[in-house]
Amino acid sequence: MNDFLSMVDWSRAQFALTAMYHWLFVPLTIGLALIVAVMETIYYRTNQERWKGITKFWMTLFGINFAIGVATGIILEFEFGTNWSNYSWFVGDIFGAPLAIEGIFAFFMEATFVAVMFFGWNKVSKGFHLASTWLVALGVALSALWILVANAWMQNPVGMEFDPAQMRNVMDDFWAVAFNGVSMNKFFHAVTSGWCLAGTFVVGVSCWLLWRKSNVEAARSSLKVGAWVGLLGILFTMWTGDGSAVQVAKVQPMKLAAMEGLYDGKVGQELVGFGLVNTDKRPGDNLQAINYEISIPYGLSILANHDPHSFVPGINNLIYGYELNADGDTIKTTSYAERMAMGREARKALLDYDKASKAGDESAMADAHARIKDNFKYFGYGYLDKAEDAIPPVALTFYSFRVMVMIGGYLLLFFLLAIAATTWKNKWLEKSWLHWVGIISIPLVWICSQAGWIVAEVGRQPWVIQDLMPTNAAISDISSSSVQITFWMFAVLFTCLLAAEISIMLRYIGRSSKSNIEQAH
Amino acid sequence: MKKHIFKRAYEMYYDGFRSMTVGRKLWVLIIVKLAIIFLVLKLFFFPDILHTEYDSDESRANAVRKSLITQP
């Protein structure tokens, strides 16, 4: 049993490590592709050679990040097959189809046009080159689309039916899988956060050039483009973040409750602006959930439902199965004890199906199948020992959410400041405080981006597929020592890759700062 | 005379690789990384459990069913 728990923990740690490292590279690729395309468009329209030089400078940084980051995501697929074989089989073609589309279409599209983008200067027409650069930017975003569709399905499993004979979920509505509210919000939230991240990167590097008083004109021009793309990115990220909150409230209310450390919801629920999570708090007890709380009245009701007088359920409401209406009357909902009973019934029906299948008794198979279908909505609850097991780590989710939101708010001000500096407050561009604000913002935006994924992924625990499969049922029957070995191998490999990326980038930026960036070669 | 499209594409890649500066180091890194990922990690550490241990979809489905029925 201990080895089993250890296996689950190590597999989760390994997946988290590889996913987090992968996500260091991806958003920069997504955002920098767009920024390079915008810069090349300016070159195309103005025909100024200096913009060609600026485009090539940032394109090289894009290339370094693309080269180091490419294929780091494939390791996640290896882990599915080795550590998460039950999960991999259970999700069937629902996970496979979007990933296959990603591999065949989007990856080849970006891979083909990346070559033209880097090698095609003076070999193809300016228009064709520009089109290739935009197609790379589009291809990168489309790659993200299909990966995020697959991730969104795990948070909101729709468009499928479970087949106990195949032991797989079979997709019956591709459009429901691909284009539901969760997947679309997730896609635009992730992609536009990439614009924001790359915008910060461009502004930060430009600030470093300004601080060094090197390539001042190129840095000013780059800073302007980075700031506008970043501003657009953060505004869209906030907008889609708002949409994501509404979706979470609908399909993952426990995640929302954990994000807020909320145990007993009410009509007109406030949002915690500041507070410390009481880690001793358990469902049903009388302890205070948040210490030193400063709240925004009606904030959570507005965030979750766009209605200040709506009810938002807390952890106790969800577990014990009750809500309140606008008059304060109690409304019964499906408690976690009832869900666990349904999940166990579905598991028992699966056992009966297995026996009937071996005996060749088709009538009993049909009966068991019908019972599975009736209870499948809460299949995963059949693996929980107690209702409390369905609560995600509250403190980590709560603090990660606040880190994301606070840095996001800071980034909005940061981009407005950068735009002010490039438009009517030009003197600021000579001030070293502005340069250092830009430089320090580079690590902050990565922290913000990682925190967002922690909210999304830790907040949905214990589910690997929401309500259908908990993490401990998803893993393979392998020893934890083999996972530990590969965990450390990945830790070394990815750290080396990250160190290589930072080193090559810094050397390239340093070398370029001693030459004229605007001079295209 | 205008060159054939394949000849032009070949020359684009050939000249592109030859004139690389930062790219050469990157290619070494990419090749080493891909070799580690596919020739070491995939081959020796990350077998697809269900595909290596079972030879048909039916037996894989049975194995997953058994696992999901018997899990604590």
Interface residues (C-beta under 8 A of the other chain):
Chain A: M1 F4 T60 G63 I64 A67 I68 V70 A71 I74 I75 F78 E79 G81 T82 S85 N86 S88 W89 F90 A115 V116 F118 F119 G120 K123 V124 P164 A165 Q166 M167 R168 R347 L350 L351 D354 Y383 N472 A473 S476 D477 I478 S482 I485 T486 M489 L493 L497 A500 I504 Y508
Chain B: R8 E11 M12 Y13 D15 G16 F17 V22 G23 K25 L26 W27 L29 I30 K33 L34 I36 I37 L41 K42 F45 F46 P47 D48 I49 L50 H51 D57 R60 A61 N62 V64 R65 K66 S67 L68 I69 Q71 P72
